[in-house]
Amino acid sequence: MVLALLIIAILYRVGAGLLIKGELVGWQVDVYTQKAPHSGVGLGEPSDAFAYQENVLLDANVAYNMYPVQNILVSFQVFGPPNPKQNVTFAMSASSGSTGIAQTNFTIPWPEKDPETVTFGNWTVFAYIQNASDSLVFRVGWIVEVVSLAAANADPPVGGWLAAQLSLRNIAMTPKSVTLPMVLIDYSGTLIGGLVVENLTVDVEDTNLSYAFQISYWASPGVATLNVSLLAADGAPFCPSASATFLITFVGDVNGDGKVDITDLAMASAAFGSYPGHPRWDPRADVSKDDRIDILDVAIVSANFGKTSP
C-alpha cells in the first residue's frame, strides 16, 4: 500500500513538472537558426555568421517540462548592430506548430548608403512567450574577405620577382573552402601573370599567405596592379575583390627610383667585385642575380642608361 502511494506521488510530481536538481523546468522557448552545426540550439547559444542579403530562418522551440506545445504565440524581436547611420530593429510573430516549433524568417538588409556600417556586426534575436524567453547572437559580414594585400618587395624589375602577401579573415565558426584567383596587370593594362589557387581552406579568424610571381620580360615598366578575388564553390564572390599597386622598374634601376642614371651606375661600380658577405656587398646592384657583382652587372646598367619608367 505504501509503495503504491509512493508511485502515485512520483507520477503526480512528474506530471506537474520535470524535476531538474529539485526544480521544475516549466515553460521554455529556444530560438535558433538554420546554420547547423552552430545554429544556436540551447538557451543563450550563438549562431554561425550570415552574409549580406542572406535569408535568416528562425525557429523557436516551445516546450513545457521538455514536451513540445503547439498553438503558442511566439514574439521575435531583431536588433541590428548599433551604428551612427541607421539602427535596424523590427518584430515578428508566429505560432508553434504540431512539433512545438514556431517559424519565421527575414533577409539581412542592404541599404544603399553605408551598407557595411549599417549591417555588419553582431545581430541579436529575442524570442518571447508568456512565461519564458531566449536570445541568440550572430555575426553579419563578408564570410571570408581579404583584410590586407601588399607587395612585400619594393619595385621589382622586369624579369624580377614580386612577393605578394595577403591576409584572409573568416568570420564563420567553421573553416571555409575558397578559390583564390590572382592576376597581375602592367602599366599598359596588359595581363602579365596570374595564379588560381583552388580548394584553399581558410581557417576561422585570420590566415596569412604569400605567393611569388615573376615579372614578364615583356611587361611595361611603370605602376602595375595585383588583383585578388575570393570565390565560393558556385563561383559567387565571397567579398569585393582587393588590389594593390607596385612599380615595375627597368633592369639596371639599382636604387628603384624609376630611372637608370649615373646614381645606379655609381652604386654598381661601388659594389664591383663583391659577393654575399663581402663588406661592399649590395644586393640591389646584383642586377644579373648571380650572387656576384661584376662587369656583367655594370654592363646591364650601362645598356639601360637613360631609361625612365612612365
VENHUJO-V790095 format. One record per residue. N is the residue number from 1. RES is the residue in one small letter. NEAR is the number of other C-alpha atoms within 10 Angstrom. Layout:
{{N & RES & NEAR} {N & RES & NEAR}}
This chain:
{{1 & m & 5} {2 & v & 7} {3 & l & 8} {4 & a & 9} {5 & l & 10} {6 & l & 11} {7 & i & 11} {8 & i & 12} {9 & a & 12} {10 & i & 12} {11 & l & 12} {12 & y & 11} {13 & r & 13} {14 & v & 13} {15 & g & 11} {16 & a & 12} {17 & g & 17} {18 & l & 17} {19 & l & 14} {20 & i & 9} {21 & k & 7} {22 & g & 7} {23 & e & 9} {24 & l & 15} {25 & v & 15} {26 & g & 16} {27 & w & 19} {28 & q & 23} {29 & v & 27} {30 & d & 24} {31 & v & 30} {32 & y & 29} {33 & t & 22} {34 & q & 16} {35 & k & 16} {36 & a & 11} {37 & p & 12} {38 & h & 17} {39 & s & 20} {40 & g & 22} {41 & v & 21} {42 & g & 15} {43 & l & 15} {44 & g & 16} {45 & e & 17} {46 & p & 21} {47 & s & 25} {48 & d & 20} {49 & a & 23} {50 & f & 22} {51 & a & 21} {52 & y & 18} {53 & q & 15} {54 & e & 13} {55 & n & 14} {56 & v & 17} {57 & l & 14} {58 & l & 20} {59 & d & 25} {60 & a & 29} {61 & n & 25} {62 & v & 30} {63 & a & 22} {64 & y & 16} {65 & n & 18} {66 & m & 14} {67 & y & 15} {68 & p & 18} {69 & v & 19} {70 & q & 17} {71 & n & 15} {72 & i & 17} {73 & l & 16} {74 & v & 27} {75 & s & 18} {76 & f & 26} {77 & q & 16} {78 & v & 18} {79 & f & 16} {80 & g & 23} {81 & p & 18} {82 & p & 17} {83 & n & 13} {84 & p & 7} {85 & k & 11} {86 & q & 16} {87 & n & 14} {88 & v & 16} {89 & t & 13} {90 & f & 11} {91 & a & 12} {92 & m & 13} {93 & s & 14} {94 & a & 17} {95 & s & 18} {96 & s & 21} {97 & g & 17} {98 & s & 11} {99 & t & 14} {100 & g & 21} {101 & i & 24} {102 & a & 25} {103 & q & 20} {104 & t & 15} {105 & n & 13} {106 & f & 13} {107 & t & 13} {108 & i & 19} {109 & p & 15} {110 & w & 15} {111 & p & 13} {112 & e & 7} {113 & k & 10} {114 & d & 11} {115 & p & 14} {116 & e & 15} {117 & t & 16} {118 & v & 20} {119 & t & 26} {120 & f & 21} {121 & g & 16} {122 & n & 15} {123 & w & 22} {124 & t & 17} {125 & v & 20} {126 & f & 20} {127 & a & 25} {128 & y & 21} {129 & i & 17} {130 & q & 12} {131 & n & 9} {132 & a & 15} {133 & s & 21} {134 & d & 20} {135 & s & 22} {136 & l & 23} {137 & v & 19} {138 & f & 20} {139 & r & 22} {140 & v & 23} {141 & g & 21} {142 & w & 21} {143 & i & 18} {144 & v & 27} {145 & e & 22} {146 & v & 22} {147 & v & 13} {148 & s & 14} {149 & l & 20} {150 & a & 17} {151 & a & 21} {152 & a & 15} {153 & n & 12} {154 & a & 14} {155 & d & 25} {156 & p & 22} {157 & p & 26} {158 & v & 19} {159 & g & 17} {160 & g & 19} {161 & w & 16} {162 & l & 22} {163 & a & 15} {164 & a & 18} {165 & q & 16} {166 & l & 18} {167 & s & 15} {168 & l & 19} {169 & r & 19} {170 & n & 21} {171 & i & 22} {172 & a & 23} {173 & m & 16} {174 & t & 15} {175 & p & 15} {176 & k & 17} {177 & s & 17} {178 & v & 21} {179 & t & 20} {180 & l & 16} {181 & p & 16} {182 & m & 20} {183 & v & 17} {184 & l & 24} {185 & i & 19} {186 & d & 24} {187 & y & 18} {188 & s & 13} {189 & g & 12} {190 & t & 12} {191 & l & 15} {192 & i & 18} {193 & g & 16} {194 & g & 15} {195 & l & 14} {196 & v & 13} {197 & v & 11} {198 & e & 13} {199 & n & 14} {200 & l & 14} {201 & t & 12} {202 & v & 19} {203 & d & 18} {204 & v & 16} {205 & e & 14} {206 & d & 16} {207 & t & 15} {208 & n & 12} {209 & l & 11} {210 & s & 13} {211 & y & 13} {212 & a & 13} {213 & f & 17} {214 & q & 17} {215 & i & 20} {216 & s & 17} {217 & y & 14} {218 & w & 10} {219 & a & 23} {220 & s & 22} {221 & p & 23} {222 & g & 20} {223 & v & 18} {224 & a & 22} {225 & t & 20} {226 & l & 21} {227 & n & 16} {228 & v & 21} {229 & s & 20} {230 & l & 24} {231 & l & 20} {232 & a & 16} {233 & a & 11} {234 & d & 7} {235 & g & 10} {236 & a & 9} {237 & p & 17} {238 & f & 19} {239 & c & 18} {240 & p & 13} {241 & s & 15} {242 & a & 17} {243 & s & 17} {244 & a & 15} {245 & t & 17} {246 & f & 20} {247 & l & 22} {248 & i & 29} {249 & t & 30} {250 & f & 29} {251 & v & 25} {252 & g & 31} {253 & d & 29} {254 & v & 26} {255 & n & 18} {256 & g & 19} {257 & d & 16} {258 & g & 22} {259 & k & 22} {260 & v & 25} {261 & d & 20} {262 & i & 13} {263 & t & 14} {264 & d & 23} {265 & l & 22} {266 & a & 15} {267 & m & 17} {268 & a & 31} {269 & s & 16} {270 & a & 15} {271 & a & 22} {272 & f & 20} {273 & g & 14} {274 & s & 20} {275 & y & 18} {276 & p & 12} {277 & g & 8} {278 & h & 11} {279 & p & 9} {280 & r & 13} {281 & w & 20} {282 & d & 21} {283 & p & 17} {284 & r & 18} {285 & a & 29} {286 & d & 23} {287 & v & 24} {288 & s & 19} {289 & k & 12} {290 & d & 11} {291 & d & 15} {292 & r & 22} {293 & i & 26} {294 & d & 20} {295 & i & 13} {296 & l & 14} {297 & d & 23} {298 & v & 23} {299 & a & 16} {300 & i & 17} {301 & v & 27} {302 & s & 17} {303 & a & 13} {304 & n & 16} {305 & f & 19} {306 & g & 12} {307 & k & 16} {308 & t & 16} {309 & s & 17} {310 & p & 14}}
